[in-house]
Amino acid sequence: MKARNLWLIIPWTLFVAAALAWIFYWNYLAGEAERRVHAWQFEQNASGATVEIGQVVRHGFPVFLRLELRDVRYAASRGGWRAETARADLNIDPLKPRHAILEAKAPIAITRANGAVTNVSADALIASVRMNGADALAEAGVEADNLVLDDPAQEGVLHAAKVVATVRPDARAAGEYQFAFDAQTITLPRPVRSFEAFGLDVARLRALIVVTHGALVMQSSPGDPLGPWRDGGGRMRFEALELNWGPLQTTGTGEGGLDAQRRLDGRLVLPVERPAPVLTAIANGPRIDSDARRALSLLAAGYVVTGNDITLDIGAHDGVLRIEGLPVRPLPPVY
């Protein structure tokens, strides 16, 4: 064979070899992804949960890898809740196999232990997980556009134009996790008790929270999902909390958790430049105690006269919600 013919054959041979290698790698990765899905399903079923996947279909060759999961149902081993959807797509970048993206392609129905159902839908609803090594979390997150939460048995629906939430280990302290949340243009399904006069429209809610003893959150017990976390000393530290809701525009800090009766326990410190409208709105709530209403109205009138700002202190202790030390209402258990 002449040398000049070799220069024509060798590139094509290398190309064919590379193409065959990529086909092998893509199918190996797809098979490994399916194996992990079924292994996770087996582990969950063995631990007491119930996972059903009607069918797994491969898509995306040659550039992408997407597993279409049809008729997915999940019933938790603890807590009594379950979720189901007609379709979810698992996307994996062949060049970054430890980064998985799960996209909901149909509404999700979540049923709680008491039988109440919440239907979750969105124009786009995507969850992602990125791992360090085999089992160490690097980052996980959820992003949604035009998110809607609808409980058919309750009045109204919750709508948010944009929601982004992420969780990652806190590099500053072992066992702690950073949770970031940002929701924009929110419409609440119904008024919030004690804050009815604030209205249903929340322009923005953004929070950066550090969760101590974060691993215990996953160790729920029957009927007491946050019990191990609370009993293990778990607390939340609000390093930043931005809220633009009705008369309130503030960025504050705080900390919180649950008491022994699983009621909220903590404190928020919220600087407010114009406190009079905020205090007036709280005082005008239909469920405010008459003494608290009178005291809040007097405080509001004073700030109208002085024009001073205020650092609003909101506390939850011993089952009572207090604003500037004034008891507003009792707090029931969270669950």
Sequence and secondary structure as in RCSB ss.txt:
>XXXX:A:sequence
MKARNLWLIIPWTLFVAAALAWIFYWNYLAGEAERRVHAWQFEQNASGATVEIGQVVRHGFPVFLRLELRDVRYA
ASRGGWRAETARADLNIDPLKPRHAILEAKAPIAITRANGAVTNVSADALIASVRMNGADALAEAGVEADNLVLD
DPAQEGVLHAAKVVATVRPDARAAGEYQFAFDAQTITLPRPVRSFEAFGLDVARLRALIVVTHGALVMQSSPGDP
LGPWRDGGGRMRFEALELNWGPLQTTGTGEGGLDAQRRLDGRLVLPVERPAPVLTAIANGPRIDSDARRALSLLA
AGYVVTGNDITLDIGAHDGVLRIEGLPVRPLPPVY
>XXXX:A:secstr
  HHHHHHHHHHHHHHHHHHHHHHHHHHHHHHHHHHHHHHHHHHHHTT EEEEEEEEEE TTT EEEEEEEEEEE
 SSSS EEEEEEEEEEEETTEEEEEEEEE S EEEE TTS EEEEE SEEEEEEEEETTTEEEEEEEEEEEEEEE
 TTSSSEEEEEEEEEEEEE TTSTT EEEEEEEEEEE SS  TT GGG SEEEEEEEEEEETTGGGGG  BTTBT
THHHHHTT  EEEEEEEEEETTEEEEEEEEEEE TTS EEEEEEEEES HHHHHHHHHT TT  HHHHHHHHHHH
HHHHHH   EEEEEEEETTEEEETTEEEEE     
